Amino acid sequence: MQQIRSQSFSLATAEPPMAFDWQDMLARQGRDVDGTAQSSDAEIHEIQGPFRHCDDRRYRIFLPTKGAFAYRTSDGRRIVADAVHLFVIAPGEMLDVEPLGRVDKFRGLVLVAPEELRPLNAAPKRRFNGQAEVMAANAPLEALLLANRIHVMSSFEEKNACMEAATRLIAIGLSAPILPRISKSSPIVDRLKVQLNETFHQRSSLTDLSAQVGKSPSLLTQMFTRSQDMSFYQYQLKIRLSAALAGLFGRHNITEVAYDVGFSSHSHFSVQFRRAFGMSPSQCRLYLASL
């Protein structure tokens, strides 16, 4: 059953953050700087189930914020998408995603950019061995912060705050360096990603996981790092931190959050969280809900 909450706001209703300027991005793209981007429409779609979307004129950014999704490309491939990476979908291409597992464990965002904007590194569509290139990038930690702020602000029906965060998040997505290897992940790595998203709260050693898939730890490490552009440990840590971020608002006990996502102590969790997001879990909880 499809579960979608969609909102469409005008960028003119919210002032962009000081850190980003639509006109500056247009100028860097060699486009006319006449302010039209600020009067264009952007859309925010919060998704918790299967979601399909096509637009012939605008780019879209897909960022899972909790759990793993199956993202089906225009040429029929299935890519495991989670909070570690974001995807930029070109105009005219169908965005087709569905959760992998129980629907109540999953959440994501689809942002539709104003028509005037395109990726800074956009190039003519290329094909490799008959397969179209998929625009995937590492999801910056700032993007995860902004996405979770959108979830919280949306629950309060704070449209301006949602659009301020969406404005910045669209800018991040459209300027992120594309990593084509993410779309060439092997079935073994995809299986491992799904398992890690299901069991991130448990202690899983690389030795145990490699035995399950029938590969040596060293070979599995090479396969994983090559396709995901990060080490197994970095990936696992980011999954845990993104899960903590998704469950932080509304929870009073930070220690419970730490244990729930697989950290052995409050102190270890706080150190890793501050190192990643630049603030403590308590400070972050205030940021997510601040006006």
Secondary structure as a PSIPRED ss2 file (coil, helix, strand):
# PSIPRED VFORMAT (PSIPRED V4.0)

   1 M C   1.000  0.000  0.000
   2 Q C   1.000  0.000  0.000
   3 Q C   1.000  0.000  0.000
   4 I E   0.000  0.000  1.000
   5 R E   0.000  0.000  1.000
   6 S E   0.000  0.000  1.000
   7 Q E   0.000  0.000  1.000
   8 S E   0.000  0.000  1.000
   9 F E   0.000  0.000  1.000
  10 S E   0.000  0.000  1.000
  11 L H   0.000  1.000  0.000
  12 A H   0.000  1.000  0.000
  13 T H   0.000  1.000  0.000
  14 A C   1.000  0.000  0.000
  15 E C   1.000  0.000  0.000
  16 P C   1.000  0.000  0.000
  17 P C   1.000  0.000  0.000
  18 M C   1.000  0.000  0.000
  19 A C   1.000  0.000  0.000
  20 F C   1.000  0.000  0.000
  21 D C   1.000  0.000  0.000
  22 W H   0.000  1.000  0.000
  23 Q H   0.000  1.000  0.000
  24 D H   0.000  1.000  0.000
  25 M H   0.000  1.000  0.000
  26 L H   0.000  1.000  0.000
  27 A H   0.000  1.000  0.000
  28 R H   0.000  1.000  0.000
  29 Q C   1.000  0.000  0.000
  30 G C   1.000  0.000  0.000
  31 R C   1.000  0.000  0.000
  32 D C   1.000  0.000  0.000
  33 V C   1.000  0.000  0.000
  34 D C   1.000  0.000  0.000
  35 G C   1.000  0.000  0.000
  36 T H   0.000  1.000  0.000
  37 A H   0.000  1.000  0.000
  38 Q H   0.000  1.000  0.000
  39 S H   0.000  1.000  0.000
  40 S C   1.000  0.000  0.000
  41 D E   0.000  0.000  1.000
  42 A E   0.000  0.000  1.000
  43 E E   0.000  0.000  1.000
  44 I E   0.000  0.000  1.000
  45 H E   0.000  0.000  1.000
  46 E E   0.000  0.000  1.000
  47 I E   0.000  0.000  1.000
  48 Q C   1.000  0.000  0.000
  49 G C   1.000  0.000  0.000
  50 P C   1.000  0.000  0.000
  51 F E   0.000  0.000  1.000
  52 R E   0.000  0.000  1.000
  53 H E   0.000  0.000  1.000
  54 C C   1.000  0.000  0.000
  55 D C   1.000  0.000  0.000
  56 D C   1.000  0.000  0.000
  57 R C   1.000  0.000  0.000
  58 R C   1.000  0.000  0.000
  59 Y C   1.000  0.000  0.000
  60 R E   0.000  0.000  1.000
  61 I E   0.000  0.000  1.000
  62 F E   0.000  0.000  1.000
  63 L E   0.000  0.000  1.000
  64 P E   0.000  0.000  1.000
  65 T E   0.000  0.000  1.000
  66 K E   0.000  0.000  1.000
  67 G C   1.000  0.000  0.000
  68 A C   1.000  0.000  0.000
  69 F E   0.000  0.000  1.000
  70 A E   0.000  0.000  1.000
  71 Y E   0.000  0.000  1.000
  72 R E   0.000  0.000  1.000
  73 T C   1.000  0.000  0.000
  74 S C   1.000  0.000  0.000
  75 D C   1.000  0.000  0.000
  76 G C   1.000  0.000  0.000
  77 R C   1.000  0.000  0.000
  78 R E   0.000  0.000  1.000
  79 I E   0.000  0.000  1.000
  80 V E   0.000  0.000  1.000
  81 A E   0.000  0.000  1.000
  82 D C   1.000  0.000  0.000
  83 A C   1.000  0.000  0.000
  84 V C   1.000  0.000  0.000
  85 H E   0.000  0.000  1.000
  86 L E   0.000  0.000  1.000
  87 F E   0.000  0.000  1.000
  88 V E   0.000  0.000  1.000
  89 I E   0.000  0.000  1.000
  90 A C   1.000  0.000  0.000
  91 P C   1.000  0.000  0.000
  92 G C   1.000  0.000  0.000
  93 E C   1.000  0.000  0.000
  94 M C   1.000  0.000  0.000
  95 L E   0.000  0.000  1.000
  96 D E   0.000  0.000  1.000
  97 V E   0.000  0.000  1.000
  98 E E   0.000  0.000  1.000
  99 P E   0.000  0.000  1.000
 100 L C   1.000  0.000  0.000
 101 G C   1.000  0.000  0.000
 102 R C   1.000  0.000  0.000
 103 V H   0.000  1.000  0.000
 104 D H   0.000  1.000  0.000
 105 K H   0.000  1.000  0.000
 106 F C   1.000  0.000  0.000
 107 R E   0.000  0.000  1.000
 108 G E   0.000  0.000  1.000
 109 L E   0.000  0.000  1.000
 110 V E   0.000  0.000  1.000
 111 L E   0.000  0.000  1.000
 112 V E   0.000  0.000  1.000
 113 A C   1.000  0.000  0.000
 114 P C   1.000  0.000  0.000
 115 E C   1.000  0.000  0.000
 116 E C   1.000  0.000  0.000
 117 L C   1.000  0.000  0.000
 118 R C   1.000  0.000  0.000
 119 P C   1.000  0.000  0.000
 120 L C   1.000  0.000  0.000
 121 N C   1.000  0.000  0.000
 122 A C   1.000  0.000  0.000
 123 A C   1.000  0.000  0.000
 124 P C   1.000  0.000  0.000
 125 K C   1.000  0.000  0.000
 126 R C   1.000  0.000  0.000
 127 R E   0.000  0.000  1.000
 128 F E   0.000  0.000  1.000
 129 N C   1.000  0.000  0.000
 130 G C   1.000  0.000  0.000
 131 Q E   0.000  0.000  1.000
 132 A E   0.000  0.000  1.000
 133 E C   1.000  0.000  0.000
 134 V C   1.000  0.000  0.000
 135 M E   0.000  0.000  1.000
 136 A E   0.000  0.000  1.000
 137 A E   0.000  0.000  1.000
 138 N E   0.000  0.000  1.000
 139 A C   1.000  0.000  0.000
 140 P C   1.000  0.000  0.000
 141 L H   0.000  1.000  0.000
 142 E H   0.000  1.000  0.000
 143 A H   0.000  1.000  0.000
 144 L H   0.000  1.000  0.000
 145 L H   0.000  1.000  0.000
 146 L H   0.000  1.000  0.000
 147 A H   0.000  1.000  0.000
 148 N H   0.000  1.000  0.000
 149 R H   0.000  1.000  0.000
 150 I H   0.000  1.000  0.000
 151 H H   0.000  1.000  0.000
 152 V H   0.000  1.000  0.000
 153 M H   0.000  1.000  0.000
 154 S H   0.000  1.000  0.000
 155 S H   0.000  1.000  0.000
 156 F C   1.000  0.000  0.000
 157 E C   1.000  0.000  0.000
 158 E C   1.000  0.000  0.000
 159 K H   0.000  1.000  0.000
 160 N H   0.000  1.000  0.000
 161 A H   0.000  1.000  0.000
 162 C H   0.000  1.000  0.000
 163 M H   0.000  1.000  0.000
 164 E H   0.000  1.000  0.000
 165 A H   0.000  1.000  0.000
 166 A H   0.000  1.000  0.000
 167 T H   0.000  1.000  0.000
 168 R H   0.000  1.000  0.000
 169 L H   0.000  1.000  0.000
 170 I H   0.000  1.000  0.000
 171 A H   0.000  1.000  0.000
 172 I H   0.000  1.000  0.000
 173 G H   0.000  1.000  0.000
 174 L H   0.000  1.000  0.000
 175 S H   0.000  1.000  0.000
 176 A C   1.000  0.000  0.000
 177 P C   1.000  0.000  0.000
 178 I C   1.000  0.000  0.000
 179 L C   1.000  0.000  0.000
 180 P H   0.000  1.000  0.000
 181 R H   0.000  1.000  0.000
 182 I H   0.000  1.000  0.000
 183 S H   0.000  1.000  0.000
 184 K H   0.000  1.000  0.000
 185 S C   1.000  0.000  0.000
 186 S C   1.000  0.000  0.000
 187 P H   0.000  1.000  0.000
 188 I H   0.000  1.000  0.000
 189 V H   0.000  1.000  0.000
 190 D H   0.000  1.000  0.000
 191 R H   0.000  1.000  0.000
 192 L H   0.000  1.000  0.000
 193 K H   0.000  1.000  0.000
 194 V H   0.000  1.000  0.000
 195 Q H   0.000  1.000  0.000
 196 L H   0.000  1.000  0.000
 197 N H   0.000  1.000  0.000
 198 E H   0.000  1.000  0.000
 199 T H   0.000  1.000  0.000
 200 F C   1.000  0.000  0.000
 201 H C   1.000  0.000  0.000
 202 Q C   1.000  0.000  0.000
 203 R C   1.000  0.000  0.000
 204 S C   1.000  0.000  0.000
 205 S C   1.000  0.000  0.000
 206 L H   0.000  1.000  0.000
 207 T H   0.000  1.000  0.000
 208 D H   0.000  1.000  0.000
 209 L H   0.000  1.000  0.000
 210 S H   0.000  1.000  0.000
 211 A H   0.000  1.000  0.000
 212 Q H   0.000  1.000  0.000
 213 V H   0.000  1.000  0.000
 214 G C   1.000  0.000  0.000
 215 K C   1.000  0.000  0.000
 216 S C   1.000  0.000  0.000
 217 P H   0.000  1.000  0.000
 218 S H   0.000  1.000  0.000
 219 L H   0.000  1.000  0.000
 220 L H   0.000  1.000  0.000
 221 T H   0.000  1.000  0.000
 222 Q H   0.000  1.000  0.000
 223 M H   0.000  1.000  0.000
 224 F H   0.000  1.000  0.000
 225 T H   0.000  1.000  0.000
 226 R H   0.000  1.000  0.000
 227 S H   0.000  1.000  0.000
 228 Q H   0.000  1.000  0.000
 229 D C   1.000  0.000  0.000
 230 M C   1.000  0.000  0.000
 231 S C   1.000  0.000  0.000
 232 F H   0.000  1.000  0.000
 233 Y H   0.000  1.000  0.000
 234 Q H   0.000  1.000  0.000
 235 Y H   0.000  1.000  0.000
 236 Q H   0.000  1.000  0.000
 237 L H   0.000  1.000  0.000
 238 K H   0.000  1.000  0.000
 239 I H   0.000  1.000  0.000
 240 R H   0.000  1.000  0.000
 241 L H   0.000  1.000  0.000
 242 S H   0.000  1.000  0.000
 243 A H   0.000  1.000  0.000
 244 A H   0.000  1.000  0.000
 245 L H   0.000  1.000  0.000
 246 A H   0.000  1.000  0.000
 247 G H   0.000  1.000  0.000
 248 L H   0.000  1.000  0.000
 249 F C   1.000  0.000  0.000
 250 G C   1.000  0.000  0.000
 251 R C   1.000  0.000  0.000
 252 H C   1.000  0.000  0.000
 253 N C   1.000  0.000  0.000
 254 I H   0.000  1.000  0.000
 255 T H   0.000  1.000  0.000
 256 E H   0.000  1.000  0.000
 257 V H   0.000  1.000  0.000
 258 A H   0.000  1.000  0.000
 259 Y H   0.000  1.000  0.000
 260 D H   0.000  1.000  0.000
 261 V C   1.000  0.000  0.000
 262 G C   1.000  0.000  0.000
 263 F C   1.000  0.000  0.000
 264 S C   1.000  0.000  0.000
 265 S C   1.000  0.000  0.000
 266 H H   0.000  1.000  0.000
 267 S H   0.000  1.000  0.000
 268 H H   0.000  1.000  0.000
 269 F H   0.000  1.000  0.000
 270 S H   0.000  1.000  0.000
 271 V H   0.000  1.000  0.000
 272 Q H   0.000  1.000  0.000
 273 F H   0.000  1.000  0.000
 274 R H   0.000  1.000  0.000
 275 R H   0.000  1.000  0.000
 276 A H   0.000  1.000  0.000
 277 F H   0.000  1.000  0.000
 278 G C   1.000  0.000  0.000
 279 M C   1.000  0.000  0.000
 280 S C   1.000  0.000  0.000
 281 P H   0.000  1.000  0.000
 282 S H   0.000  1.000  0.000
 283 Q H   0.000  1.000  0.000
 284 C H   0.000  1.000  0.000
 285 R H   0.000  1.000  0.000
 286 L H   0.000  1.000  0.000
 287 Y H   0.000  1.000  0.000
 288 L H   0.000  1.000  0.000
 289 A H   0.000  1.000  0.000
 290 S C   1.000  0.000  0.000
 291 L C   1.000  0.000  0.000
